[in-house]
Amino acid sequence: MRFFLNFTLILFLASCSSGAQRRRTPAATATLSTLQLASPKNNAKVKNGERLTVSCLLNGARYDSLVAYLDGRRVARVADTATDVKAATKTLGAKMLKVAAFSEGKEVAAARANITVLAPNAPKSYGYTVVNAYPHDEHAYTQGLQVYRDELYESLGIYGQSAVRRVDLKSGNVLQQKELHEKYFGEGICILNGLLYQLTWLEQTCLVYNLETLEQQASLPYSGEGWGLTTDGACLIMSNGSNTICFVSPNDFAVRKRLEVYTDRGAVGNLNELELINGEIWANVYGSDNIVRIDTASGAVTGVVNMQNLLPNNLKSRNTDVLNGIAYNEKTGQIFVTGKNWKRLFEVIIFVIPNS
């Protein structure tokens, strides 16, 4: 469905209070003292790709041209009559809409509005089918999960209990483990170029390990909280508990790209454990039974996987916590899901729910 908004540009002639002012501003080059956007209002929400109608109310003002910009990119020259504009941006979230008036090649007035660009379509709904269930350490406060060479790597949280470990996937037996110093709260992990990277929650430090020995080789600083971590083979991709995902350099955590994550209705926050699956970022939404599927180019949520009732009630205890942990075996296409202090690791098949 197409949505249309009317942008009314109200232009006023500059008025001078003294004769000296009138002499300094000749009538032939009169400029605009004000330029206002009547619509959209500041902080308006617009779906990406919507067709917008821009219209002008001139009131006899002198100018050469009116130009509309969105996110710093020129999108249209605004005519005296209605002008059709496609409000399309590469990424979603907070953007600046600007309409500028030009006289003799110079910008003489401008009006701005902050707008939020949402995903163009509602996300698809997905369900799941359990294929296999494997033993999982019910004392493992799972923060990160990764399958590599058919083995499971897992990050554990909680101060004084945090660790990174290598686990036999089918039996759940711990094959190798490295405890963290008690000052660290372990978070998301990923493997890249023979190294294992582990975020910490509030310590703003990524711990880097030799994958074979799990001996720490380096620590890298970053700003903000660390939650989930995955990789596209070039960058590390991390979440911080908000609706923002950052692509960072594995060498120094310099930010290469930021994505703001939105559905067609609003932002999706509490993004936690991450996994890259077939070019999409899958993210646990902390505190819920949902996994969101995120387009890596725009930040749009393309799908929501409802994992409700994955862990049967008879396998829950007083320590059972929320869903958290997604792992993908690229060789086989298998998807594994677990939670904090869960007694099982589940292999699942995801399917789209019709008419979603």
C-alpha positions in Angstrom: 0.0 0.0 0.0 1.3 3.5 -0.8 1.2 6.2 1.8 1.2 9.9 0.8 2.2 12.8 2.9 1.9 16.5 2.0 4.9 18.7 2.7 3.7 22.3 2.7 6.5 24.8 2.4 5.5 28.3 3.7 7.8 31.0 2.4 7.9 34.5 3.7 9.6 37.6 2.3 12.3 39.2 4.4 11.1 42.3 6.0 13.3 45.2 7.1 12.6 47.6 9.8 14.8 50.4 8.7 15.7 52.3 5.5 19.4 51.3 6.0 18.4 47.7 6.0 16.3 48.1 2.8 19.3 49.8 1.1 21.6 46.8 2.0 19.1 44.3 0.5 18.1 45.4 -3.0 14.6 44.3 -4.1 16.1 42.5 -7.1 17.9 40.0 -4.9 15.5 39.8 -2.0 16.0 36.6 0.1 13.8 34.6 2.4 13.8 35.3 6.1 11.9 32.1 7.0 11.2 28.8 5.4 9.0 26.4 7.4 7.9 22.8 6.9 4.3 22.4 7.8 4.5 18.7 7.1 6.0 16.3 8.0 6.2 17.3 11.7 9.4 16.8 13.5 10.0 13.2 14.6 7.5 11.8 12.1 7.7 8.2 11.0 7.9 7.2 7.4 8.2 3.8 5.8 11.3 3.4 3.5 10.4 3.8 -0.1 7.1 5.6 0.4 6.0 8.0 -2.2 5.7 11.5 -0.8 4.0 14.5 -2.4 5.9 17.8 -1.8 3.9 20.9 -2.4 4.8 24.6 -2.0 3.0 27.7 -0.9 4.9 30.6 -2.5 3.3 33.8 -1.2 5.3 35.7 -3.9 8.7 35.0 -2.4 11.7 35.4 -4.7 14.0 32.5 -5.1 15.6 30.5 -8.0 14.8 27.0 -6.8 13.7 24.8 -3.9 15.6 21.5 -3.4 14.7 18.6 -1.1 17.4 16.5 0.6 17.0 13.3 2.6 19.8 11.9 4.7 22.2 14.3 2.9 21.2 13.2 -0.5 19.3 15.3 -3.0 16.0 13.7 -3.8 14.1 16.2 -5.8 13.8 19.8 -7.1 10.5 21.1 -5.7 8.4 22.7 -8.3 5.7 25.4 -7.7 3.2 22.6 -8.0 3.1 19.2 -6.4 6.3 17.2 -6.7 6.5 13.4 -6.3 9.4 12.3 -4.1 10.4 8.7 -3.2 11.6 8.7 0.4 14.2 6.0 0.1 17.3 5.5 2.2 19.9 2.8 2.3 19.6 2.3 6.1 16.8 2.8 8.6 16.4 5.0 11.6 16.9 8.7 12.4 17.3 10.8 9.2 17.3 14.5 8.4 14.8 15.9 5.8 15.9 19.3 4.5 14.3 21.7 2.0 16.5 24.5 0.9 15.8 27.7 -1.1 18.4 29.0 -3.5 18.8 32.5 -5.0 21.6 33.2 -7.6 23.2 29.9 -6.7 23.4 30.5 -3.0 21.3 28.8 -0.3 19.3 31.6 1.3 17.0 29.6 3.6 16.4 26.1 4.8 13.9 24.1 6.8 14.6 20.8 8.5 12.7 18.0 10.2 14.0 14.9 12.0 12.2 11.8 10.7 12.5 8.1 11.4 12.6 5.8 8.4 11.0 2.4 9.2 11.1 -0.9 7.4 9.0 -0.9 4.2 7.1 -4.1 5.0 5.8 -6.1 8.0 8.1 -9.0 9.0 7.1 -12.5 8.1 6.2 -14.8 11.0 8.1 -18.1 11.4 7.5 -21.2 13.5 9.9 -24.1 14.4 10.0 -27.8 14.5 12.4 -29.6 16.8 14.6 -32.2 15.0 16.9 -33.3 17.8 17.5 -32.4 21.5 20.9 -32.8 23.0 22.1 -32.6 26.6 23.2 -29.1 27.8 24.8 -28.1 31.0 22.0 -26.6 33.1 24.6 -24.6 35.0 25.8 -22.9 31.9 24.6 -19.3 31.8 24.8 -19.2 28.0 25.8 -15.8 26.5 27.3 -16.9 23.1 27.1 -20.0 21.0 29.1 -21.1 17.9 29.5 -24.3 15.9 32.9 -24.8 14.4 34.2 -28.1 12.9 31.1 -29.9 14.2 32.0 -28.9 17.8 30.2 -26.4 20.0 31.9 -23.3 21.4 30.1 -21.6 24.2 30.5 -18.4 26.3 29.3 -18.4 29.9 28.3 -15.3 31.9 28.0 -14.2 35.6 30.8 -12.6 37.5 33.0 -15.3 39.1 31.5 -18.0 36.8 32.3 -16.7 33.3 34.2 -18.9 30.9 34.6 -19.9 27.3 34.5 -23.6 26.5 34.6 -26.2 23.7 31.8 -28.8 24.0 31.0 -32.1 22.3 27.7 -31.2 20.6 25.9 -34.5 20.9 26.8 -35.5 24.5 27.2 -32.0 26.0 30.5 -33.0 27.6 33.0 -30.2 28.1 36.2 -30.9 26.2 38.1 -27.8 27.1 37.4 -24.7 29.2 39.1 -21.4 30.0 37.8 -19.4 33.0 37.7 -15.6 33.0 39.0 -13.4 35.7 36.3 -12.6 38.2 36.2 -9.0 37.0 34.8 -10.0 33.7 31.2 -11.0 32.8 31.4 -13.1 29.6 29.2 -12.3 26.7 28.9 -13.1 22.9 31.6 -15.0 21.0 32.5 -15.7 17.4 35.4 -17.3 15.5 37.3 -15.5 12.8 40.7 -16.4 11.1 41.7 -19.0 13.7 40.9 -16.7 16.7 38.0 -16.8 19.1 36.6 -13.4 20.2 34.6 -13.0 23.4 32.9 -9.8 24.5 32.4 -8.7 28.1 29.3 -7.0 29.4 30.4 -3.8 31.1 34.1 -4.0 31.0 34.4 -2.7 27.4 37.0 -5.4 26.6 37.0 -8.1 24.0 39.1 -11.1 25.0 40.9 -12.8 22.0 42.0 -16.5 22.3 44.0 -19.0 20.3 41.2 -21.3 19.0 43.2 -24.5 19.5 44.4 -23.9 23.1 41.9 -21.3 24.4 44.9 -19.3 25.7 44.3 -15.6 25.7 46.4 -13.8 23.2 45.1 -10.2 23.3 42.4 -7.9 24.6 40.8 -5.2 22.6 39.0 -2.1 24.0 35.6 -0.9 22.7 33.0 1.7 23.9 29.7 0.7 25.5 28.3 -2.6 26.5 29.0 -5.9 24.9 26.1 -8.3 24.3 26.1 -10.5 21.1 28.8 -11.2 18.6 29.0 -12.8 15.1 31.0 -12.2 11.9 30.6 -11.9 8.2 34.1 -13.1 7.5 35.6 -9.6 7.4 34.1 -7.6 10.3 32.9 -8.5 13.7 29.2 -7.8 14.2 28.2 -6.8 17.7 25.1 -5.8 19.6 24.9 -3.7 22.8 21.4 -4.3 24.1 19.9 -1.5 22.1 18.4 -1.5 18.6 21.8 -0.7 17.1 24.2 -3.3 15.6 27.8 -2.3 14.7 30.2 -3.8 12.2 33.7 -3.3 13.6 37.3 -4.1 12.7 38.6 -7.3 14.3 41.9 -5.6 14.8 40.9 -2.5 16.8 37.1 -2.5 17.0 36.9 0.6 14.8 33.3 1.0 13.7 32.9 0.4 9.9 29.1 0.5 9.8 26.1 1.0 12.1 22.6 -0.5 11.5 19.5 0.7 13.4 17.1 -2.2 13.5 13.4 -1.5 12.8 10.2 -3.2 11.8 7.5 -1.3 9.8 6.2 -0.1 13.2 9.2 0.9 15.2 12.6 0.1 16.7 13.5 -3.4 18.0 15.7 -3.1 21.1 17.3 -5.6 23.5 19.2 -7.3 20.7 21.3 -9.9 22.3 23.1 -13.1 21.0 23.8 -12.9 17.2 24.4 -15.4 14.4 24.8 -14.8 10.7 22.7 -17.3 8.7 22.6 -17.2 5.0 23.4 -13.5 4.8 21.0 -12.4 7.5 21.7 -11.5 11.1 19.6 -13.6 13.5 19.3 -12.0 17.0 17.7 -13.1 20.3 15.5 -10.4 21.7 16.4 -10.5 25.3 13.6 -11.4 27.7 11.4 -12.7 24.9 10.9 -16.0 23.0 11.6 -14.2 19.7 14.5 -14.3 17.3 14.5 -11.6 14.7 15.9 -11.9 11.2 17.7 -8.7 10.1 18.7 -7.5 6.7 22.4 -6.7 6.8 22.2 -3.9 4.3 19.3 -1.8 5.7 18.6 -3.0 9.3 15.0 -4.0 8.4 13.5 -6.9 10.3 12.4 -9.3 7.6 11.1 -12.0 9.9 10.3 -12.9 13.5 10.8 -16.5 14.7 8.5 -17.4 17.7 10.3 -20.0 19.8 7.6 -20.1 22.5 7.5 -23.4 24.5 10.7 -24.6 23.1 11.9 -25.9 26.5 9.2 -28.2 27.9 8.0 -27.4 31.4 9.3 -30.8 32.8 12.9 -29.7 31.9 12.6 -26.4 33.7 14.0 -25.6 37.1 14.1 -22.6 39.4 17.4 -21.5 37.7 16.0 -21.8 34.1 16.4 -18.4 32.5 15.6 -16.9 29.1 16.1 -18.1 25.5 19.6 -17.1 24.4 22.0 -18.8 22.0 21.9 -19.4 18.3 24.4 -21.5 16.4 24.6 -22.4 12.7 26.5 -25.2 11.0 27.4 -23.8 7.6 28.4 -27.2 6.2 25.1 -28.9 7.0 22.6 -26.0 7.4 21.7 -27.1 10.9 20.4 -24.5 13.4 20.9 -25.0 17.1 19.1 -23.0 19.9 19.4 -23.0 23.7 19.0 -20.7 26.7 20.5 -19.7 29.9 20.7 -22.6 32.3 18.7 -24.8 30.0 19.0 -28.6 30.2 18.8 -29.1 26.4 20.3 -27.8 23.2 17.8 -28.0 20.4 18.3 -28.6 16.6 15.4 -26.9 14.9 14.0 -26.3 11.4 12.4 -22.9 10.8 9.3 -22.6 8.6 7.3 -19.6 7.5 3.7 -19.3 8.9 1.3 -18.9 5.9 -0.5 -15.6 5.6 1.9 -13.9 8.0 
